[in-house]
Amino acid sequence: LEKEMREAAANLEFELAAATSYNKYGDVKLQGGGTQDNSDRDYHEPSVGLRLTYVDPPVLKPFAEVAYAPRRHIETRDRNGLDRNSDGYALGAGVTIAGDPVWQGELALTYLWRSYADQSLQSQSILGLNGSLTWSPTELTSIVLSFETNLDETTNPDASAARSWEIDLEATRAVQDNVNLIASGSVQISDEDGPTDVTYGAGFGIEWRMSPVLAWSAAYDFTWLDAADGERNYTEHLVTAGITLSR
């Protein structure tokens, strides 16, 4: 038994990661004139995380992870007089798929929890999926399924956070060596301790790689917000074209 435990420990990989980010919200011009100042939403978010992976399986590698990510706002009080500084924690367990010609990626069941400095703001939590899986049935076709779970900031005085779950699907088909057709779809569900909003998205595009470092692309994207109150419902049609230079 002791030998088996030593062998199992030898197949464990530890990964410690640290990062920091600064989130800045731009001001918004109002229809009736004037500008909405959003500087009270700006915040720093340092983070530190630990991942433990069992690396012995050749393809499926299970892992568990934990992270701590506090948020510290530039302004102590927001527009509603609330202190939205918070401490966030994340727990996750999932699997990484590597070395397989058909499947690649990783997927984890994630639990997020955040507590707030202001006593009037209740702690918030969410359970969901994070990560993405890529299915490549042929050399010319790839399909990527992505999941994202978040506790986002909000200015709603009656809510501590905006919970959101999102799923995205993108399919790419190479019709020539340097030309790709891309189709996508998405669904996002969000709530702020109340009614739920659902945002649907769909898109279609083409990418033409003129050289290894230069690509031209064009796309059409459609967005539909099905809001709980109905007054915020909207549809958006967006057509874009551009050139990408990469090295």
VODREN-238496 format. One line per 2 residues: number of its first residue (from 1); their letters; for each residue x, y, z of N, C-alpha, C. Coordinates in Angstrom, 1 decimal. Layout:
N
NUM) A) X:Y:Z:X:Y:Z:X:Y:Z; ...
//
This chain:
247
1) LE) 0.8:-1.2:0.0:0.0:0.0:0.0:0.9:1.3:0.0; 1.9:1.2:0.8:2.8:2.4:0.9:3.5:2.6:-0.5
3) KE) 3.8:1.6:-1.2:4.5:1.7:-2.5:3.5:2.3:-3.5; 2.2:1.9:-3.4:1.2:2.4:-4.3:0.9:3.9:-4.1
5) MR) 1.0:4.3:-2.8:0.8:5.7:-2.4:1.9:6.5:-2.9; 3.2:6.0:-2.9:4.3:6.8:-3.4:4.2:6.9:-4.9
7) EA) 3.8:5.9:-5.6:3.7:5.9:-7.0:2.6:6.9:-7.4; 1.5:6.9:-6.7:0.4:7.9:-7.0:0.8:9.3:-6.8
9) AA) 1.6:9.5:-5.7:2.1:10.9:-5.4:3.1:11.3:-6.4; 3.8:10.4:-7.0:4.8:10.8:-8.0:4.1:11.2:-9.3
11) NL) 2.8:10.8:-9.5:2.1:11.2:-10.7:1.3:12.5:-10.5; 1.4:13.1:-9.4:0.7:14.4:-9.1:1.6:15.6:-9.5
13) EF) 0.9:16.5:-10.2:1.6:17.7:-10.6:0.9:18.9:-10.0; 1.8:19.8:-9.3:1.3:21.0:-8.7:1.6:22.2:-9.5
15) EL) 0.6:23.0:-9.6:0.8:24.3:-10.4:0.3:25.5:-9.6; 1.1:26.4:-9.3:0.8:27.6:-8.6:0.8:28.8:-9.5
17) AA) -0.2:29.6:-9.6:-0.3:30.7:-10.5:-0.8:31.9:-9.7; -0.2:33.1:-10.2:-0.6:34.4:-9.6:-0.8:35.4:-10.7
19) AT) -1.7:36.3:-10.6:-2.0:37.3:-11.6:-2.7:38.5:-11.0; -2.7:39.5:-11.8:-3.5:40.7:-11.4:-4.1:41.4:-12.6
21) SY) -5.2:42.0:-12.4:-5.9:42.7:-13.5:-6.5:44.0:-13.0; -6.6:45.0:-13.9:-7.3:46.2:-13.6:-8.5:46.4:-14.6
23) NK) -9.6:46.5:-14.0:-10.9:46.6:-14.8:-11.4:48.1:-14.8; -11.4:48.7:-15.9:-11.9:50.1:-16.0:-13.1:50.2:-16.9
25) YG) -14.1:50.9:-16.4:-15.4:51.1:-17.1:-15.4:52.5:-17.7; -15.6:52.7:-19.0:-15.6:54.0:-19.6:-16.9:54.7:-19.3
27) DV) -16.9:56.0:-19.4:-18.0:56.9:-19.2:-19.0:56.7:-20.4; -20.3:56.9:-20.2:-21.3:56.8:-21.2:-22.0:58.1:-21.5
29) KL) -22.1:58.5:-22.7:-22.9:59.7:-23.1:-24.4:59.4:-23.0; -25.1:60.2:-22.4:-26.6:60.0:-22.2:-27.3:60.7:-23.3
31) QG) -28.5:60.1:-23.7:-29.3:60.5:-24.8:-29.8:62.0:-24.6; -30.1:62.3:-23.4:-30.6:63.6:-23.1:-29.6:64.7:-22.9
33) GG) -28.3:64.3:-23.1:-27.2:65.2:-22.8:-26.5:64.8:-21.5; -25.2:65.2:-21.5:-24.4:64.9:-20.3:-23.7:63.5:-20.4
35) TQ) -23.0:63.2:-19.4:-22.2:61.9:-19.3:-22.4:61.2:-18.0; -22.5:59.9:-18.1:-22.6:59.1:-16.9:-21.2:58.6:-16.5
37) DN) -20.8:59.0:-15.3:-19.5:58.7:-14.8:-19.5:57.3:-14.2; -18.7:56.5:-14.7:-18.6:55.1:-14.2:-17.3:54.8:-13.5
39) SD) -16.6:55.8:-13.0:-15.3:55.6:-12.3:-15.5:54.8:-11.0; -16.7:54.8:-10.5:-16.9:54.1:-9.2:-16.9:52.6:-9.4
41) RD) -16.9:52.1:-10.7:-16.9:50.7:-11.0:-15.5:50.1:-11.2; -14.5:51.0:-11.3:-13.1:50.6:-11.6:-12.6:49.8:-10.4
43) YH) -11.9:48.7:-10.7:-11.3:48.0:-9.6:-10.1:47.1:-10.0; -9.2:46.8:-9.0:-8.1:45.9:-9.2:-8.5:44.5:-8.7
45) EP) -8.0:43.5:-9.4:-8.3:42.1:-8.9:-7.0:41.3:-9.0; -6.3:41.2:-7.9:-5.2:40.2:-7.9:-5.8:38.8:-7.6
47) SV) -5.0:37.8:-8.0:-5.5:36.4:-7.7:-4.3:35.5:-7.6; -4.6:34.4:-6.8:-3.6:33.4:-6.6:-4.4:32.0:-6.6
49) GL) -3.8:31.0:-7.3:-4.5:29.8:-7.4:-3.6:28.6:-7.4; -4.1:27.5:-7.0:-3.3:26.2:-6.9:-4.1:25.1:-7.6
51) RL) -3.4:24.4:-8.5:-4.0:23.3:-9.2:-3.3:22.0:-9.0; -4.0:20.9:-8.8:-3.4:19.6:-8.5:-3.9:18.7:-9.6
53) TY) -3.0:18.2:-10.5:-3.4:17.3:-11.6:-2.7:15.9:-11.5; -3.6:14.9:-11.8:-3.0:13.6:-11.8:-2.7:13.3:-13.3
55) VD) -1.4:13.2:-13.5:-0.9:13.2:-14.9:-0.6:11.8:-15.5; -0.9:10.7:-14.7:-0.5:9.4:-15.2:-1.4:9.0:-16.4
57) PP) -2.7:9.2:-16.4:-3.5:8.8:-17.6:-2.9:9.5:-18.9; -2.8:8.7:-20.0:-2.2:9.3:-21.2:-3.1:10.4:-21.8
59) VL) -4.4:10.3:-21.7:-5.3:11.2:-22.4:-6.2:12.0:-21.4; -6.9:11.4:-20.5:-7.7:12.0:-19.5:-7.0:12.3:-18.3
61) KP) -6.8:13.6:-17.9:-6.0:13.9:-16.7:-6.9:14.7:-15.8; -7.4:14.1:-14.7:-8.3:14.8:-13.7:-7.5:15.8:-12.9
63) FA) -8.2:16.8:-12.5:-7.5:17.9:-11.7:-8.5:18.5:-10.7; -8.0:19.1:-9.7:-8.7:19.9:-8.7:-8.0:21.2:-8.5
65) EV) -8.7:22.3:-8.3:-8.1:23.6:-8.2:-8.8:24.5:-7.2; -8.1:25.4:-6.6:-8.7:26.4:-5.7:-8.0:27.7:-5.9
67) AY) -8.8:28.8:-5.8:-8.2:30.2:-6.1:-8.8:31.2:-5.1; -8.1:32.3:-4.9:-8.6:33.4:-4.1:-8.4:34.7:-5.0
69) AP) -9.4:35.5:-5.1:-9.4:36.7:-6.0:-10.1:37.8:-5.3; -9.5:38.7:-4.5:-10.2:39.9:-4.0:-10.3:41.0:-5.0
71) RR) -11.4:41.8:-4.8:-11.6:42.9:-5.7:-11.5:44.2:-4.9; -10.7:45.1:-5.3:-10.5:46.4:-4.5:-10.8:47.6:-5.5
73) HI) -11.9:48.3:-5.2:-12.3:49.4:-6.0:-11.5:50.6:-5.8; -11.3:51.4:-6.9:-10.6:52.6:-6.8:-11.3:53.6:-5.8
75) ET) -12.6:53.7:-5.9:-13.4:54.5:-5.1:-14.1:53.6:-4.0; -14.0:54.0:-2.8:-14.5:53.1:-1.7:-16.0:52.9:-1.8
77) RD) -16.7:54.0:-2.1:-18.2:53.9:-2.2:-18.6:54.1:-3.6; -19.7:53.3:-4.0:-20.2:53.5:-5.4:-21.3:54.5:-5.4
79) RN) -21.9:54.7:-6.6:-22.9:55.7:-6.8:-24.1:55.6:-5.8; -24.3:54.4:-5.2:-25.4:54.2:-4.3:-24.9:54.3:-2.8
81) GL) -23.6:54.6:-2.6:-23.1:54.7:-1.3:-22.7:53.4:-0.7; -22.5:52.4:-1.5:-22.2:51.0:-1.0:-20.7:50.7:-1.2
83) DR) -20.2:50.0:-0.3:-18.8:49.6:-0.4:-18.8:48.2:-1.0; -18.4:48.1:-2.3:-18.4:46.8:-3.1:-17.1:46.1:-3.1
85) NS) -16.1:46.5:-2.3:-14.9:45.7:-2.1:-15.3:44.3:-1.7; -14.7:43.3:-2.2:-15.1:41.9:-1.9:-13.9:40.9:-2.0
87) DG) -14.2:39.8:-1.4:-13.2:38.6:-1.4:-13.9:37.5:-2.1; -13.2:37.0:-3.1:-13.8:35.9:-3.9:-13.0:34.6:-3.8
89) YA) -13.7:33.5:-3.8:-13.0:32.2:-3.7:-13.6:31.3:-4.8; -12.8:30.4:-5.4:-13.2:29.5:-6.4:-12.7:28.1:-6.2
91) LG) -13.6:27.1:-6.3:-13.3:25.7:-6.2:-13.7:25.0:-7.5; -12.8:24.1:-8.0:-13.1:23.5:-9.3:-12.6:22.1:-9.3
93) AG) -13.3:21.2:-10.1:-12.8:19.8:-10.3:-13.2:19.4:-11.7; -12.2:18.9:-12.5:-12.5:18.6:-13.8:-11.5:17.7:-14.5
95) VT) -11.5:17.7:-15.8:-10.6:16.8:-16.5:-10.0:17.6:-17.7; -8.7:17.3:-18.0:-8.1:17.8:-19.2:-7.9:16.7:-20.2
97) IA) -8.2:17.0:-21.5:-8.1:16.0:-22.5:-6.9:16.4:-23.4; -5.8:15.6:-23.5:-4.7:16.0:-24.3:-4.1:14.8:-25.0
99) GD) -3.5:15.0:-26.1:-2.9:13.9:-26.9:-3.8:13.1:-27.7; -5.1:13.5:-27.8:-6.0:12.8:-28.6:-6.3:13.6:-29.9
101) PV) -6.2:12.9:-31.1:-6.4:13.6:-32.3:-7.8:14.2:-32.6; -8.8:13.7:-31.9:-10.1:14.1:-32.1:-10.7:15.0:-31.1
103) WQ) -10.3:14.8:-29.8:-10.8:15.6:-28.7:-9.6:16.3:-28.0; -9.8:17.6:-27.7:-8.9:18.4:-27.0:-9.6:19.4:-26.0
105) GE) -8.9:19.8:-25.0:-9.5:20.8:-24.1:-9.6:20.4:-22.7; -10.4:21.2:-21.9:-10.6:20.8:-20.5:-12.0:21.4:-20.0
107) LA) -12.6:20.7:-19.1:-13.9:21.1:-18.6:-13.9:20.9:-17.1; -14.5:21.8:-16.3:-14.5:21.7:-14.9:-15.8:22.2:-14.3
109) LT) -16.3:21.5:-13.3:-17.4:21.9:-12.4:-16.8:22.9:-11.5; -17.4:24.1:-11.4:-16.8:25.3:-10.7:-17.9:25.8:-9.7
111) YL) -17.4:26.1:-8.5:-18.2:26.8:-7.5:-17.5:28.1:-7.1; -18.2:29.2:-7.3:-17.7:30.6:-7.0:-18.4:31.1:-5.8
113) WR) -17.7:31.8:-4.9:-18.3:32.4:-3.7:-17.7:33.8:-3.5; -18.5:34.8:-3.2:-17.9:36.1:-3.0:-18.6:36.8:-1.8
115) SY) -17.8:37.4:-0.9:-18.4:38.1:0.2:-18.0:39.6:0.1; -18.8:40.5:0.6:-18.7:41.9:0.4:-18.5:42.7:1.7
117) AD) -17.7:43.8:1.5:-17.4:44.6:2.7:-18.6:45.3:3.3; -19.5:45.7:2.5:-20.7:46.4:2.9:-21.7:45.4:3.5
119) QS) -22.1:45.6:4.8:-22.9:44.6:5.5:-24.3:44.5:4.8; -24.7:45.5:4.0:-26.0:45.4:3.4:-26.0:44.5:2.1
121) LQ) -24.8:44.1:1.7:-24.7:43.3:0.5:-24.5:41.8:0.9; -25.4:41.0:0.6:-25.3:39.6:0.9:-24.2:38.9:0.1
123) SQ) -23.6:37.9:0.7:-22.6:37.0:0.0:-23.3:36.3:-1.1; -22.6:36.1:-2.2:-23.2:35.5:-3.4:-22.4:34.3:-3.9
125) SI) -23.1:33.3:-4.4:-22.4:32.1:-4.9:-23.1:31.7:-6.2; -22.3:30.8:-6.9:-22.8:30.3:-8.2:-22.1:28.9:-8.5
127) LG) -22.9:28.0:-9.0:-22.3:26.7:-9.5:-22.5:26.6:-11.0; -21.5:26.1:-11.7:-21.6:26.0:-13.1:-20.4:25.3:-13.7
129) LN) -20.2:25.4:-15.0:-19.2:24.8:-15.8:-18.2:25.9:-16.3; -16.9:25.6:-16.4:-15.9:26.5:-17.0:-15.1:25.6:-17.9
131) GS) -14.6:26.2:-19.1:-13.7:25.4:-19.9:-14.3:25.3:-21.3; -13.5:24.6:-22.2:-13.9:24.4:-23.5:-13.4:23.0:-24.0
133) LT) -14.2:22.4:-25.0:-13.9:21.2:-25.6:-13.9:21.3:-27.1; -12.8:20.8:-27.8:-12.7:20.9:-29.2:-12.8:19.5:-29.8
135) WS) -13.8:19.4:-30.7:-14.0:18.1:-31.5:-13.6:18.3:-32.9; -12.6:17.5:-33.4:-12.1:17.6:-34.7:-12.3:16.3:-35.5
137) PT) -13.5:16.1:-36.0:-13.9:14.9:-36.7:-13.0:14.6:-37.9; -12.6:15.7:-38.6:-11.7:15.6:-39.7:-10.7:16.7:-39.6
139) EL) -9.7:16.6:-40.5:-8.6:17.6:-40.6:-9.2:19.0:-41.0; -10.3:19.0:-41.6:-10.9:20.2:-42.2:-11.9:20.9:-41.3
141) TS) -12.4:20.1:-40.3:-13.5:20.6:-39.5:-13.2:20.6:-38.0; -13.5:21.6:-37.3:-13.4:21.6:-35.8:-14.6:22.3:-35.2
143) IV) -15.1:21.8:-34.1:-16.2:22.3:-33.4:-15.8:22.5:-31.9; -16.0:23.8:-31.4:-15.6:24.1:-30.1:-16.8:24.5:-29.3
145) LS) -17.0:23.8:-28.1:-18.0:24.0:-27.2:-17.4:24.6:-25.9; -17.9:25.8:-25.5:-17.3:26.5:-24.4:-18.3:26.8:-23.4
147) FE) -17.9:26.8:-22.1:-18.8:27.1:-21.0:-18.1:28.2:-20.1; -18.9:29.1:-19.6:-18.3:30.1:-18.7:-19.3:30.5:-17.6
149) TN) -18.8:30.5:-16.3:-19.7:30.8:-15.2:-19.0:32.0:-14.4; -19.8:33.0:-14.1:-19.2:34.2:-13.5:-20.1:34.8:-12.4
151) LD) -19.4:35.5:-11.5:-20.1:36.5:-10.6:-19.6:37.9:-11.0; -20.4:38.6:-11.7:-20.0:39.9:-12.3:-20.4:41.1:-11.4
153) ET) -19.7:42.2:-11.6:-20.1:43.4:-10.8:-21.4:44.0:-11.3; -22.1:44.7:-10.4:-23.3:45.3:-10.8:-23.5:46.7:-10.0
155) TN) -24.3:47.6:-10.6:-24.6:48.8:-9.9:-26.0:48.8:-9.3; -26.6:47.7:-9.4:-28.0:47.5:-8.8:-27.9:47.6:-7.3
157) PD) -28.5:48.6:-6.6:-28.4:48.7:-5.1:-29.0:47.5:-4.4; -29.9:46.8:-5.1:-30.6:45.6:-4.4:-29.9:44.3:-4.7
159) AS) -28.7:44.3:-5.3:-28.0:43.1:-5.7:-26.6:43.2:-5.4; -25.9:42.2:-4.9:-24.5:42.2:-4.6:-23.7:41.8:-5.8
161) AA) -24.2:41.0:-6.7:-23.5:40.6:-7.9:-24.5:40.1:-9.0; -24.0:40.1:-10.2:-24.8:39.5:-11.3:-24.3:38.2:-11.7
163) RS) -25.1:37.1:-11.5:-24.7:35.8:-11.8:-24.9:35.5:-13.3; -24.0:34.8:-13.9:-24.2:34.5:-15.4:-23.6:33.2:-15.7
165) WE) -24.4:32.5:-16.6:-23.9:31.2:-17.2:-24.0:31.4:-18.7; -22.9:31.0:-19.4:-22.9:31.2:-20.8:-22.4:29.9:-21.5
167) ID) -23.0:29.6:-22.6:-22.5:28.5:-23.4:-22.4:28.9:-24.9; -21.2:28.6:-25.5:-20.9:29.0:-26.9:-20.6:27.8:-27.7
169) LE) -21.0:27.8:-29.0:-20.7:26.8:-29.9:-20.1:27.5:-31.2; -18.9:27.0:-31.6:-18.3:27.6:-32.9:-17.8:26.5:-33.7
171) AT) -18.2:26.5:-35.0:-17.8:25.5:-35.9:-17.0:26.1:-37.0; -15.9:25.5:-37.4:-15.0:26.0:-38.4:-14.7:25.0:-39.5
173) RA) -14.9:25.3:-40.7:-14.7:24.4:-41.8:-13.8:25.0:-42.9; -12.7:24.3:-43.1:-11.7:24.8:-44.1:-12.2:24.4:-45.5
175) VQ) -12.6:25.3:-46.3:-13.0:25.0:-47.7:-11.8:25.0:-48.7; -10.7:25.7:-48.3:-9.5:25.6:-49.0:-8.4:25.7:-48.0
177) DN) -7.1:25.6:-48.4:-6.0:25.6:-47.5:-5.9:26.9:-46.7; -6.4:28.0:-47.3:-6.3:29.3:-46.6:-7.6:30.0:-46.4
179) VN) -8.7:29.3:-46.6:-10.0:29.9:-46.4:-10.9:29.1:-45.4; -11.4:29.7:-44.4:-12.2:29.1:-43.4:-13.6:29.7:-43.3
181) LI) -14.6:28.9:-43.2:-16.0:29.3:-42.9:-16.2:29.1:-41.5; -16.8:30.1:-40.8:-17.0:30.0:-39.3:-18.5:30.3:-39.0
183) AS) -19.1:29.4:-38.2:-20.5:29.6:-37.7:-20.5:29.5:-36.2; -21.3:30.3:-35.6:-21.3:30.3:-34.1:-22.7:30.6:-33.5
185) GS) -22.9:30.1:-32.3:-24.2:30.4:-31.6:-23.9:30.4:-30.1; -24.7:31.2:-29.3:-24.4:31.3:-27.9:-25.7:31.6:-27.2
187) VQ) -25.7:31.2:-25.9:-26.8:31.5:-25.0:-26.2:32.0:-23.7; -26.7:33.1:-23.1:-26.2:33.6:-21.8:-27.4:33.8:-20.9
189) IS) -27.4:33.3:-19.7:-28.4:33.5:-18.7:-27.8:34.3:-17.6; -28.5:35.4:-17.2:-28.0:36.2:-16.1:-29.1:36.7:-15.2
191) DE) -28.8:36.9:-13.9:-29.8:37.4:-13.0:-29.0:38.2:-11.9; -29.7:39.1:-11.3:-29.2:39.9:-10.2:-30.2:39.8:-9.0
193) DG) -30.2:38.6:-8.4:-31.1:38.3:-7.3:-32.6:38.6:-7.7; -33.0:38.3:-8.9:-34.3:38.6:-9.3:-34.7:37.9:-10.6
195) PT) -35.5:38.6:-11.4:-35.8:38.0:-12.7:-34.6:37.7:-13.6; -34.8:36.8:-14.5:-33.7:36.3:-15.3:-33.7:36.9:-16.7
197) DV) -32.6:37.3:-17.2:-32.4:37.8:-18.6:-31.7:36.7:-19.4; -32.1:36.5:-20.7:-31.5:35.5:-21.6:-31.1:36.3:-22.8
199) TY) -29.8:36.1:-23.2:-29.3:36.7:-24.4:-28.9:35.6:-25.4; -29.4:35.7:-26.6:-29.1:34.7:-27.7:-28.2:35.4:-28.7
201) GA) -27.3:34.6:-29.2:-26.4:35.1:-30.3:-26.1:34.1:-31.4; -25.9:34.6:-32.6:-25.6:33.7:-33.7:-24.7:34.5:-34.7
203) GF) -23.9:33.8:-35.4:-23.0:34.5:-36.3:-22.5:33.6:-37.4; -22.0:34.3:-38.5:-21.4:33.6:-39.6:-20.3:34.4:-40.2
205) GI) -19.2:33.8:-40.5:-18.1:34.6:-41.0:-17.2:33.8:-41.9; -16.2:34.5:-42.6:-15.2:33.9:-43.4:-13.9:34.5:-43.1
207) EW) -12.9:33.7:-43.2:-11.5:34.1:-42.9:-10.6:33.6:-44.1; -9.9:34.6:-44.7:-9.0:34.3:-45.8:-7.6:34.7:-45.4
209) RM) -6.7:33.7:-45.2:-5.3:33.9:-44.8:-4.5:34.2:-46.1; -4.2:35.4:-46.3:-3.4:35.8:-47.5:-1.9:35.5:-47.4
211) SP) -1.4:35.3:-46.1:-0.1:34.9:-45.9:0.0:34.3:-44.5; 1.1:33.7:-44.0:1.2:33.2:-42.7:0.9:34.2:-41.6
213) VL) 1.1:35.5:-41.9:1.0:36.5:-40.9:-0.2:37.5:-41.1; -0.8:37.4:-42.3:-1.8:38.4:-42.7:-3.1:37.6:-43.0
215) AW) -4.3:38.1:-42.5:-5.5:37.5:-42.7:-6.6:38.5:-42.9; -7.6:38.3:-43.8:-8.7:39.1:-44.0:-9.9:38.4:-43.5
217) SA) -10.9:39.1:-42.8:-12.1:38.4:-42.3:-13.3:39.3:-42.5; -14.4:38.7:-42.6:-15.7:39.4:-42.6:-16.7:38.5:-41.8
219) AY) -17.7:39.2:-41.1:-18.6:38.4:-40.3:-19.9:39.2:-40.1; -21.0:38.4:-39.9:-22.3:38.9:-39.5:-22.7:38.3:-38.2
221) DF) -23.1:39.1:-37.2:-23.5:38.7:-35.9:-24.8:39.2:-35.5; -25.6:38.4:-34.9:-27.0:38.7:-34.5:-27.1:38.5:-33.0
223) TW) -27.7:39.5:-32.3:-27.9:39.4:-30.8:-29.3:39.7:-30.5; -29.9:38.9:-29.6:-31.3:39.2:-29.1:-31.3:39.0:-27.6
225) LD) -31.7:40.1:-26.9:-31.8:40.1:-25.5:-33.3:39.9:-25.2; -33.6:38.9:-24.5:-34.9:38.6:-24.0:-34.9:38.9:-22.5
227) AA) -35.2:40.2:-22.2:-35.1:40.7:-20.8:-36.4:40.4:-20.0; -36.2:40.2:-18.7:-37.3:39.9:-17.8:-38.4:40.9:-17.8
229) DG) -38.0:42.2:-17.8:-39.0:43.3:-17.7:-39.6:43.7:-19.1; -39.0:43.2:-20.2:-39.6:43.4:-21.5:-39.2:44.8:-22.1
231) ER) -39.0:45.8:-21.3:-38.7:47.1:-21.8:-37.3:47.2:-22.3; -36.4:46.3:-21.8:-35.0:46.3:-22.2:-34.7:45.4:-23.4
233) NY) -35.8:44.7:-23.9:-35.5:43.8:-25.1:-34.9:44.6:-26.2; -34.0:43.9:-26.9:-33.5:44.5:-28.2:-32.9:43.4:-29.1
235) TE) -32.8:43.8:-30.3:-32.1:42.9:-31.3:-31.0:43.8:-32.0; -29.9:43.1:-32.3:-28.8:43.9:-32.9:-28.2:43.1:-34.1
237) HL) -28.0:43.7:-35.2:-27.3:43.1:-36.3:-26.0:43.9:-36.5; -24.9:43.1:-36.6:-23.6:43.7:-36.7:-22.8:43.0:-37.9
239) VT) -22.4:43.9:-38.8:-21.5:43.4:-39.9:-20.1:44.0:-39.7; -19.1:43.2:-39.8:-17.7:43.6:-39.6:-16.8:43.1:-40.7
241) AG) -15.7:43.8:-40.9:-14.7:43.3:-41.8:-13.4:43.9:-41.3; -12.3:43.1:-41.5:-11.0:43.6:-41.0:-9.9:42.8:-41.4
243) IT) -8.7:43.3:-41.1:-7.4:42.6:-41.5:-6.6:42.4:-40.2; -6.2:41.2:-40.0:-5.4:40.8:-38.8:-4.0:40.5:-39.2
245) LS) -3.1:41.1:-38.4:-1.6:40.9:-38.6:-1.1:40.2:-37.4; -0.5:39.0:-37.5:0.0:38.2:-36.4:1.4:37.8:-36.7
247) R) 2.1:37.6:-35.6:3.5:37.1:-35.7:3.7:35.9:-34.9
//
